[in-house]
């Protein structure tokens, strides 16, 4: 064996390259552990690092312990109707036939328990669930030791009590499960918790509060709420001096909650989502209003680097953005909204986000237009009154790498003036790798730029690899060549861009974009009036490129970089 393979850190690195969620790669890691003694411990550490059910524990215990109750996987309380595939699966509820003894647990505790770092149970998977009596017996056999089943655990995702109620057929039994579950898995090393708030389960909520009290120095906290319950009170439950990542669903954004969030000193990643239920309307504030003044000299959000906001109304997003200090360190922003004036948000981002640090900006409109393409109206519908968006303010972010403004109802139209301003700038978007300004549905919009402007964008952004852009391709001829070609663009999405000649476009791509790996037009499921011909022409372009050089397209379709082979 090579000398480098005698170094445990090297073997650990090799094992870490295998994806535990992939069944084949997990089997590869198991085979690796059986290769030789040097590989055994590192491979076992990797296999047992992330556990997603009680199945590994059950496999280590004697088979004569259990009486198995088979249950069809149906609909759980508070859970949407399962897909037909999953409705055919069954789940095992394990009851005890005899009491668990320390000898039964010896193999598991001696060889495997200490390797577990994360534990969760995927409620939609047909994995076994232990009965309350079985957990109590294990608790007695481990002498009520805290975190006995995973003494080195760092991250715990709690089982949904709604799922347990559907399994146990009893609200009280589901509630009784949690004090024992928390005792067996919450070790002193836990720094990551994934919780779901169910206020109708008293003992469950008591354990949630106990965990929040017990681990005030946790680094990652993820919270969801059932039945429209609001989580604002839990965000300020503790000072969270060491909290680095916070995700909270069902959170109303107001001045008080923003003030609480802004004082968390180490918060680097923040994900907030709108309540599912109706929320009070926000009072509109002017776009340029300053952040609230506090007595503390420490700037708000001193460590924030990544921000995700999923809200129905853009005004909620703007409220938080306006609270950012001028010296903020944000490098990633993801905003998803249902209604609101997008231009205000772009202007707010320009005014309050650091121009030098932002690397990624994603804005997604979740609004779906109600146009019925099967019986089109001859008049312009209300959904087609799209708002024009000026992109010029975003040119200030000179180090941006990813820019996506995806509106499901319509495209974000670039103008010739914008392209000219980008072309004249010496430093804007020189590092841009992904540009996506296409909507996800066909519209009756008319593009304002053509293929010449498209080439100028590629010249101004030499690092572009992925582009989704709505432009006029009808004027492409056999002689349209850029002096800066060839470009390194790999993936191009054109949606319902007008096209006159597939042959001219193919010649255009062959000279200017020889490295293209995929080109996508209108999705086949879309069949609006007046553009089926465009789709057929773009499909002809794609099929011709694929037939001419199929290998890169196949590698790209399975997520492999063709330039590595």
C-alpha positions as CSV (number, residue, x, y, z in Angstrom):
1,X,0.0,0.0,0.0
2,X,1.2,3.5,-0.8
3,X,2.8,5.4,2.1
4,X,0.3,8.3,1.8
5,X,-2.5,5.8,2.5
6,X,-1.1,5.1,5.9
7,X,-2.0,8.7,6.9
8,X,-5.5,8.7,8.5
9,X,-6.2,12.3,7.4
10,X,-5.7,11.2,3.7
11,X,-8.1,8.3,4.1
12,X,-10.6,10.5,5.8
13,X,-10.4,12.9,2.9
14,X,-10.9,10.1,0.4
15,X,-14.0,8.9,2.3
16,X,-15.4,12.5,2.5
17,X,-15.6,12.6,-1.3
18,X,-18.3,9.9,-1.2
19,X,-21.9,11.2,-1.0
20,X,-23.7,9.5,1.9
21,X,-27.1,10.3,0.3
22,X,-26.2,8.3,-2.8
23,X,-26.9,4.6,-2.3
24,X,-24.2,3.5,-4.6
25,X,-21.6,5.7,-3.1
26,X,-22.6,4.5,0.4
27,X,-22.1,1.0,-0.7
28,X,-18.7,2.0,-2.1
29,X,-17.8,3.4,1.4
30,X,-18.9,0.1,3.0
31,X,-16.7,-1.8,0.5
32,X,-13.8,0.6,1.3
33,X,-14.1,-0.2,5.0
34,X,-13.6,-3.9,4.2
35,X,-10.5,-3.3,2.0
36,X,-7.9,-3.3,4.8
37,X,-7.6,-2.4,8.5
38,X,-6.2,1.1,7.7
39,X,-9.5,2.0,5.9
40,X,-11.9,0.5,8.5
41,X,-12.1,3.3,11.1
42,X,-12.1,6.3,8.7
43,X,-14.8,4.6,6.5
44,X,-16.9,3.7,9.5
45,X,-16.7,7.3,10.7
46,X,-18.0,8.4,7.3
47,X,-20.8,5.8,7.1
48,X,-22.1,6.6,10.6
49,X,-21.5,10.4,10.6
50,X,-25.0,11.2,9.2
51,X,-27.9,9.0,10.3
52,X,-31.3,9.6,8.9
53,X,-33.5,7.1,10.8
54,X,-33.7,4.5,13.6
55,X,-32.8,1.8,11.1
56,X,-29.0,1.6,11.9
57,X,-29.8,1.4,15.7
58,X,-32.4,-1.4,15.1
59,X,-29.9,-3.3,12.9
60,X,-27.4,-3.4,15.8
61,X,-29.9,-4.8,18.3
62,X,-31.0,-8.4,18.7
63,X,-33.9,-9.4,16.3
64,X,-35.8,-11.1,19.2
65,X,-36.4,-7.7,20.8
66,X,-39.0,-6.7,18.4
67,X,-42.7,-7.2,17.5
68,X,-43.2,-5.5,14.2
69,X,-46.5,-3.7,13.4
70,X,-46.8,-2.9,9.7
71,X,-48.6,0.3,8.8
72,X,-49.4,1.7,5.3
73,X,-47.9,5.2,4.8
74,X,-50.9,7.4,4.6
75,X,-51.6,11.0,5.2
76,X,-50.3,12.5,8.5
77,X,-52.0,15.2,10.4
78,X,-50.8,18.6,9.1
79,X,-49.1,16.8,6.1
80,X,-50.2,17.1,2.5
81,X,-51.5,14.1,0.7
82,X,-48.6,11.8,-0.3
83,X,-47.8,11.0,-3.8
84,X,-49.2,7.7,-5.2
85,X,-45.7,6.1,-5.1
86,X,-45.3,6.7,-1.4
87,X,-48.9,5.6,-0.6
88,X,-47.9,2.1,-1.6
89,X,-45.1,2.0,0.9
90,X,-45.4,0.7,4.5
91,X,-43.8,1.8,7.7
92,X,-42.7,-0.4,10.6
93,X,-43.7,0.4,14.2
94,X,-41.4,-1.6,16.5
95,X,-42.8,-2.8,19.9
96,X,-40.8,-4.7,22.5
97,X,-41.2,-8.4,23.1
98,X,-38.8,-8.2,26.1
99,X,-36.9,-5.5,27.9
100,X,-33.7,-4.1,26.5
101,X,-30.6,-4.9,28.5
102,X,-27.1,-3.2,28.5
103,X,-25.7,-6.3,26.8
104,X,-28.1,-5.7,23.9
105,X,-26.8,-2.2,23.4
106,X,-23.1,-3.0,24.0
107,X,-22.2,-3.4,20.3
108,X,-23.9,-0.2,19.2
109,X,-22.6,1.9,22.0
110,X,-19.0,0.5,21.8
111,X,-18.5,0.8,18.0
112,X,-21.0,3.1,16.4
113,X,-22.8,5.6,18.7
114,X,-19.7,7.8,19.2
115,X,-19.3,8.3,15.4
116,X,-22.8,9.9,14.8
117,X,-22.6,13.7,14.2
118,X,-26.1,14.4,12.8
119,X,-29.4,12.6,13.4
120,X,-32.8,13.1,11.7
121,X,-35.8,11.0,10.7
122,X,-37.2,11.6,7.2
123,X,-40.9,11.4,7.9
124,X,-41.8,10.6,4.2
125,X,-39.5,7.6,4.1
126,X,-40.6,4.1,5.1
127,X,-38.1,3.8,8.0
128,X,-38.9,2.0,11.3
129,X,-40.1,4.0,14.3
130,X,-39.6,2.9,17.9
131,X,-42.5,2.8,20.3
132,X,-42.6,4.9,23.4
133,X,-42.1,1.7,25.5
134,X,-39.0,0.8,23.5
135,X,-37.4,4.2,24.0
136,X,-38.2,4.0,27.7
137,X,-36.5,0.6,28.0
138,X,-33.4,1.9,26.1
139,X,-33.3,4.9,28.5
140,X,-33.3,2.5,31.5
141,X,-30.6,0.3,29.9
142,X,-28.4,3.3,29.4
143,X,-28.9,4.4,33.0
144,X,-30.7,7.7,31.9
145,X,-27.5,9.1,30.5
146,X,-28.0,12.3,28.5
147,X,-27.3,11.8,24.8
148,X,-26.5,8.1,25.4
149,X,-27.4,7.0,21.8
150,X,-25.3,9.7,20.2
151,X,-22.8,11.1,22.7
152,X,-20.9,13.2,20.1
153,X,-24.0,14.4,18.2
154,X,-23.7,18.0,16.8
155,X,-27.0,18.3,14.8
156,X,-30.5,17.0,15.6
157,X,-33.7,17.3,13.5
158,X,-36.7,16.4,15.6
159,X,-39.3,14.0,14.5
160,X,-42.6,15.6,13.6
161,X,-45.2,15.0,16.4
162,X,-47.9,15.0,13.7
163,X,-46.2,12.1,12.0
164,X,-45.9,10.2,15.4
165,X,-49.6,10.8,16.1
166,X,-50.5,9.2,12.8
167,X,-48.2,6.2,13.7
168,X,-49.2,5.8,17.3
169,X,-52.9,6.6,16.7
170,X,-52.7,8.7,19.9
171,X,-52.1,12.4,20.6
172,X,-50.8,11.6,24.1
173,X,-48.4,8.8,22.9
174,X,-46.9,11.2,20.4
175,X,-46.4,13.8,23.1
176,X,-44.9,11.2,25.5
177,X,-42.3,10.3,22.9
178,X,-40.3,13.6,23.2
179,X,-39.0,13.7,26.7
180,X,-37.3,10.3,26.2
181,X,-36.2,11.1,22.6
182,X,-34.6,14.4,23.7
183,X,-32.9,12.7,26.6
184,X,-31.4,9.9,24.5
185,X,-30.1,12.2,21.6
186,X,-29.4,15.7,23.0
187,X,-25.7,15.5,24.0
188,X,-23.7,18.3,25.4
189,X,-22.0,18.8,22.0
190,X,-25.2,19.8,20.1
191,X,-24.8,23.1,18.3
192,X,-27.4,22.6,15.5
193,X,-31.2,22.2,16.0
194,X,-33.9,21.8,13.5
195,X,-37.3,22.3,15.2
196,X,-40.9,22.5,14.2
197,X,-43.3,24.4,16.5
198,X,-46.5,22.5,17.4
199,X,-48.1,24.3,20.3
200,X,-50.8,21.7,20.7
201,X,-48.3,19.2,22.0
202,X,-47.5,20.3,25.6
203,X,-44.6,17.9,26.4
204,X,-43.1,18.5,22.9
205,X,-43.1,22.2,23.5
206,X,-41.6,21.8,26.9
207,X,-38.7,19.9,25.4
208,X,-38.3,22.6,22.7
209,X,-38.1,25.3,25.4
210,X,-35.7,23.1,27.4
211,X,-33.4,22.6,24.4
212,X,-33.4,26.4,23.6
213,X,-32.5,27.1,27.3
214,X,-29.9,24.3,27.4
215,X,-28.0,25.3,24.3
216,X,-27.9,29.2,24.2
217,X,-24.6,29.0,22.4
218,X,-25.8,27.0,19.4
219,X,-24.5,27.9,16.0
220,X,-27.3,26.8,13.7
221,X,-31.1,27.1,14.4
222,X,-33.8,26.2,12.0
223,X,-37.5,26.6,12.9
224,X,-40.7,25.9,11.2
225,X,-44.3,26.4,12.4
226,X,-47.4,24.2,11.9
227,X,-50.9,25.6,11.3
228,X,-49.8,29.2,10.7
229,X,-48.2,29.7,14.1
230,X,-45.9,32.8,14.2
231,X,-42.3,32.3,15.3
232,X,-41.4,35.9,16.2
233,X,-41.2,35.2,19.9
234,X,-38.7,32.3,19.4
235,X,-36.2,34.5,17.5
236,X,-35.6,36.6,20.6
237,X,-35.8,33.6,23.0
238,X,-32.1,33.9,23.8
239,X,-29.2,36.3,23.1
240,X,-27.7,33.8,20.6
241,X,-24.2,35.1,21.0
242,X,-22.7,32.4,18.8
243,X,-25.5,31.8,16.4
244,X,-24.2,31.8,12.8
245,X,-27.1,30.5,10.8
246,X,-30.8,31.1,11.4
247,X,-33.8,29.9,9.3
248,X,-37.3,30.8,10.4
249,X,-40.5,30.1,8.6
250,X,-43.7,32.0,9.6
251,X,-42.0,35.1,10.7
252,X,-43.6,38.6,10.4
253,X,-41.0,41.2,9.5
254,X,-41.5,44.3,11.5
255,X,-39.3,46.9,13.2
256,X,-39.1,44.9,16.5
257,X,-38.0,41.6,14.9
258,X,-35.5,43.4,12.7
259,X,-34.0,45.1,15.8
260,X,-33.7,41.7,17.5
261,X,-32.0,40.1,14.5
262,X,-29.6,43.0,14.0
263,X,-28.0,42.5,17.4
264,X,-27.0,38.8,16.9
265,X,-23.2,39.3,16.6
266,X,-22.1,36.2,14.7
267,X,-25.1,35.8,12.4
268,X,-23.7,35.1,8.9
269,X,-26.7,33.4,7.2
270,X,-30.3,34.5,7.6
271,X,-33.4,32.8,6.0
272,X,-36.9,34.3,6.7
273,X,-40.2,33.3,5.2
274,X,-43.6,34.8,5.2
275,X,-46.3,33.3,7.5
276,X,-48.7,30.9,5.6
277,X,-51.6,32.7,7.2
278,X,-52.8,36.2,6.5
279,X,-50.6,38.9,8.2
280,X,-51.2,42.5,9.0
281,X,-50.5,44.9,6.2
282,X,-47.3,46.8,6.4
283,X,-47.2,50.5,6.5
284,X,-45.4,51.7,3.3
285,X,-42.1,53.5,3.9
286,X,-40.1,55.6,1.5
287,X,-37.4,53.8,-0.3
288,X,-34.6,56.0,1.1
289,X,-35.6,56.0,4.8
290,X,-32.7,55.4,7.1
291,X,-32.3,52.4,9.4
292,X,-33.6,52.9,13.0
293,X,-31.1,54.6,15.3
294,X,-30.0,52.6,18.3
295,X,-28.0,53.5,21.4
296,X,-25.6,50.6,20.8
297,X,-22.6,51.8,18.8
298,X,-22.2,48.3,17.2
299,X,-23.6,48.4,13.7
300,X,-26.6,46.2,12.9
301,X,-26.0,42.8,11.3
302,X,-22.3,43.1,11.9
303,X,-21.5,39.6,10.4
304,X,-24.4,39.0,7.9
305,X,-23.1,37.6,4.6
306,X,-26.1,35.7,3.1
307,X,-29.7,36.8,3.2
308,X,-32.8,34.9,1.9
309,X,-36.3,36.5,2.1
310,X,-39.4,34.7,1.0
311,X,-42.4,37.0,1.4
312,X,-45.6,37.8,-0.4
313,X,-45.0,41.5,-0.4
314,X,-41.8,43.1,-1.4
315,X,-42.3,45.8,1.2
316,X,-41.4,43.3,3.9
317,X,-38.1,42.6,2.1
318,X,-37.4,46.3,1.6
319,X,-38.0,46.9,5.3
320,X,-35.1,44.6,6.3
321,X,-32.8,45.8,3.4
322,X,-33.1,49.4,4.6
323,X,-31.9,48.4,8.1
324,X,-28.5,47.3,6.7
325,X,-25.5,49.5,7.7
326,X,-23.4,51.0,4.9
327,X,-20.5,48.7,6.0
328,X,-22.5,45.5,5.6
329,X,-20.7,42.4,4.3
330,X,-23.5,40.8,2.3
331,X,-22.3,38.7,-0.6
332,X,-25.5,36.8,-1.3
333,X,-29.1,37.9,-1.5
334,X,-32.1,35.7,-2.5
335,X,-35.6,37.3,-2.6
336,X,-38.8,35.5,-3.6
337,X,-42.0,37.5,-3.7
338,X,-45.6,37.3,-4.9
339,X,-46.5,40.9,-5.5
340,X,-44.8,44.3,-5.3
341,X,-43.0,46.8,-7.4
342,X,-39.7,45.3,-8.3
343,X,-38.0,48.6,-9.2
344,X,-38.3,49.8,-5.6
345,X,-36.4,46.7,-4.4
346,X,-33.7,47.1,-7.0
347,X,-33.2,50.7,-5.9
348,X,-33.2,49.7,-2.3
349,X,-30.6,47.0,-2.9
350,X,-28.5,49.6,-4.8
351,X,-28.8,52.1,-1.9
352,X,-28.2,49.8,1.1
353,X,-26.1,46.8,0.0
354,X,-22.3,47.0,-0.2
355,X,-21.3,47.5,-3.8
356,X,-18.0,45.8,-3.3
357,X,-19.0,42.6,-1.5
358,X,-22.2,41.4,-3.2
359,X,-21.4,38.3,-5.4
360,X,-24.9,36.8,-5.9
361,X,-28.3,38.4,-6.4
362,X,-31.4,36.3,-7.1
363,X,-34.9,37.8,-7.3
364,X,-37.7,35.5,-8.2
365,X,-41.3,36.5,-8.7
366,X,-43.7,33.7,-7.6
367,X,-46.7,35.3,-9.3
368,X,-48.3,33.1,-12.0
369,X,-50.3,34.9,-14.7
370,X,-53.8,33.6,-15.4
371,X,-53.6,33.7,-19.2
372,X,-55.4,30.8,-20.9
373,X,-53.3,30.1,-24.0
374,X,-55.8,27.5,-25.3
375,X,-58.3,30.3,-26.0
376,X,-56.3,33.5,-26.3
377,X,-57.8,37.0,-26.0
378,X,-57.3,39.4,-28.9
379,X,-57.0,42.2,-26.3
380,X,-54.1,42.7,-24.0
381,X,-55.0,41.1,-20.6
382,X,-54.3,42.6,-17.2
383,X,-51.5,40.0,-16.7
384,X,-49.7,41.4,-19.7
385,X,-49.3,44.9,-18.3
386,X,-45.8,44.1,-17.1
387,X,-43.7,46.7,-15.3
388,X,-40.5,47.8,-16.9
389,X,-37.4,47.4,-14.7
390,X,-34.3,49.6,-15.1
391,X,-31.3,47.5,-14.4
392,X,-28.7,50.3,-14.5
393,X,-28.5,50.5,-10.6
394,X,-27.2,47.0,-10.5
395,X,-24.2,48.0,-12.6
396,X,-22.7,49.4,-9.4
397,X,-22.1,45.9,-8.1
398,X,-18.8,45.4,-9.9
399,X,-17.8,42.1,-8.3
400,X,-21.1,40.3,-8.9
401,X,-20.8,36.7,-10.1
402,X,-24.5,35.5,-10.3
403,X,-27.4,37.7,-11.3
404,X,-30.9,36.3,-11.7
405,X,-34.1,38.3,-12.0
406,X,-36.7,35.6,-12.8
407,X,-40.3,36.7,-13.2
408,X,-42.7,33.9,-14.0
409,X,-45.2,36.1,-15.8
410,X,-42.8,38.1,-18.1
411,X,-39.2,38.7,-19.1
412,X,-37.0,41.4,-17.7
413,X,-36.2,43.4,-20.8
414,X,-32.8,44.9,-21.4
415,X,-32.6,48.1,-23.4
416,X,-30.0,49.2,-26.0
417,X,-29.1,52.1,-23.6
418,X,-28.3,49.6,-20.8
419,X,-26.1,47.5,-23.1
420,X,-24.3,50.6,-24.2
421,X,-23.7,51.7,-20.6
422,X,-22.4,48.2,-19.7
423,X,-20.2,48.3,-22.8
424,X,-18.7,51.7,-21.8
425,X,-18.0,50.6,-18.2
426,X,-14.5,49.4,-17.6
427,X,-15.2,47.5,-14.4
428,X,-18.9,46.5,-14.2
429,X,-19.8,42.8,-14.3
430,X,-16.3,41.7,-15.4
431,X,-16.6,38.7,-13.1
432,X,-20.2,37.8,-14.0
433,X,-20.6,34.1,-14.7
434,X,-24.4,33.6,-14.7
435,X,-27.0,36.1,-16.0
436,X,-30.7,35.0,-16.0
437,X,-33.3,37.6,-17.0
438,X,-35.9,35.3,-18.6
439,X,-39.4,34.6,-17.3
440,X,-40.6,31.0,-17.1
441,X,-43.7,31.5,-19.3
442,X,-44.1,32.7,-22.9
443,X,-45.4,36.2,-23.2
444,X,-46.4,38.6,-25.9
445,X,-43.6,40.9,-25.1
446,X,-41.3,42.2,-27.9
447,X,-37.5,42.1,-27.2
448,X,-35.8,45.5,-27.1
449,X,-32.3,44.1,-28.0
450,X,-31.1,41.9,-30.8
451,X,-28.2,39.6,-31.4
452,X,-25.7,42.4,-31.8
453,X,-26.5,43.6,-28.2
454,X,-26.2,40.0,-27.1
455,X,-22.6,39.9,-28.5
456,X,-21.8,43.2,-26.8
457,X,-22.9,41.8,-23.4
458,X,-20.6,38.8,-24.0
459,X,-17.8,41.1,-24.8
460,X,-18.4,43.2,-21.7
461,X,-18.7,40.1,-19.5
462,X,-15.9,37.8,-20.6
463,X,-16.4,35.3,-17.8
464,X,-20.1,34.5,-18.6
465,X,-20.8,30.8,-18.6
466,X,-24.6,30.6,-18.3
467,X,-27.1,33.1,-19.9
468,X,-30.9,33.2,-20.0
469,X,-31.9,36.2,-22.1
470,X,-34.8,37.3,-24.3
471,X,-33.5,38.9,-27.5
472,X,-34.4,39.2,-31.2
473,X,-32.7,36.6,-33.2
474,X,-34.6,37.2,-36.4
475,X,-31.9,39.5,-37.9
476,X,-29.0,37.0,-37.6
477,X,-27.3,36.4,-40.9
478,X,-24.5,34.0,-42.0
479,X,-21.9,36.8,-41.5
480,X,-22.6,38.0,-37.9
481,X,-19.2,37.5,-36.2
482,X,-17.8,39.3,-33.2
483,X,-14.1,40.3,-33.4
484,X,-13.8,39.1,-29.7
485,X,-15.1,35.6,-30.5
486,X,-14.9,32.8,-29.5
487,X,-16.6,33.3,-26.2
488,X,-16.7,30.7,-23.4
489,X,-20.5,30.6,-22.9
490,X,-21.6,27.0,-22.2
491,X,-25.4,27.2,-21.5
492,X,-27.9,29.5,-23.3
493,X,-31.6,29.8,-22.6
494,X,-33.5,31.9,-25.1
495,X,-37.1,31.0,-24.1
496,X,-39.5,32.5,-26.7
497,X,-37.0,34.8,-28.3
498,X,-38.0,35.4,-32.0
499,X,-36.0,33.4,-34.5
500,X,-36.2,33.5,-38.3
501,X,-33.6,30.9,-39.5
502,X,-32.2,27.9,-37.6
503,X,-29.4,27.7,-40.2
504,X,-28.3,31.3,-39.6
505,X,-28.4,30.8,-35.8
506,X,-26.3,27.6,-36.1
507,X,-23.7,29.4,-38.1
508,X,-23.8,32.3,-35.6
509,X,-23.3,29.9,-32.7
510,X,-20.6,27.9,-34.5
511,X,-18.3,31.0,-34.9
512,X,-19.1,33.0,-31.7
513,X,-20.0,30.2,-29.2
514,X,-18.2,27.0,-30.2
515,X,-18.1,25.8,-26.5
516,X,-21.9,25.8,-26.1
517,X,-23.2,22.8,-24.3
518,X,-26.9,23.4,-24.1
519,X,-29.4,25.8,-25.7
520,X,-33.0,25.9,-24.4
521,X,-36.0,27.5,-26.0
522,X,-39.7,27.3,-24.9
523,X,-40.5,24.3,-22.7
524,X,-42.5,21.7,-24.5
525,X,-45.3,21.9,-22.0
526,X,-45.9,25.6,-23.0
527,X,-48.1,26.0,-26.1
528,X,-49.1,29.6,-26.4
529,X,-50.5,31.1,-29.6
530,X,-48.3,32.8,-32.1
531,X,-45.0,31.3,-31.0
532,X,-45.0,27.5,-31.7
533,X,-42.9,28.2,-34.8
534,X,-40.2,29.8,-32.7
535,X,-40.1,26.8,-30.4
536,X,-39.7,24.4,-33.4
537,X,-36.8,26.4,-34.8
538,X,-35.0,26.5,-31.5
539,X,-35.5,22.8,-31.1
540,X,-34.0,22.3,-34.5
541,X,-30.9,24.3,-33.4
542,X,-30.6,22.3,-30.3
543,X,-31.0,18.9,-32.0
544,X,-28.4,19.8,-34.7
545,X,-25.8,20.9,-32.2
546,X,-26.4,17.7,-30.1
547,X,-26.1,15.4,-33.2
548,X,-22.9,17.1,-34.3
549,X,-21.1,16.6,-31.0
550,X,-23.2,14.5,-28.6
551,X,-20.5,13.7,-26.0
552,X,-20.3,17.1,-24.3
553,X,-24.1,17.4,-24.3
554,X,-24.5,14.0,-22.5
555,X,-21.8,14.8,-19.9
556,X,-23.4,18.2,-19.3
557,X,-26.9,16.7,-18.9
558,X,-25.6,14.5,-16.0
559,X,-23.8,17.4,-14.3
560,X,-20.2,16.5,-15.4
561,X,-17.9,19.2,-16.7
562,X,-17.1,18.1,-20.3
563,X,-13.8,20.0,-20.2
564,X,-12.4,17.6,-17.6
565,X,-12.5,14.8,-20.1
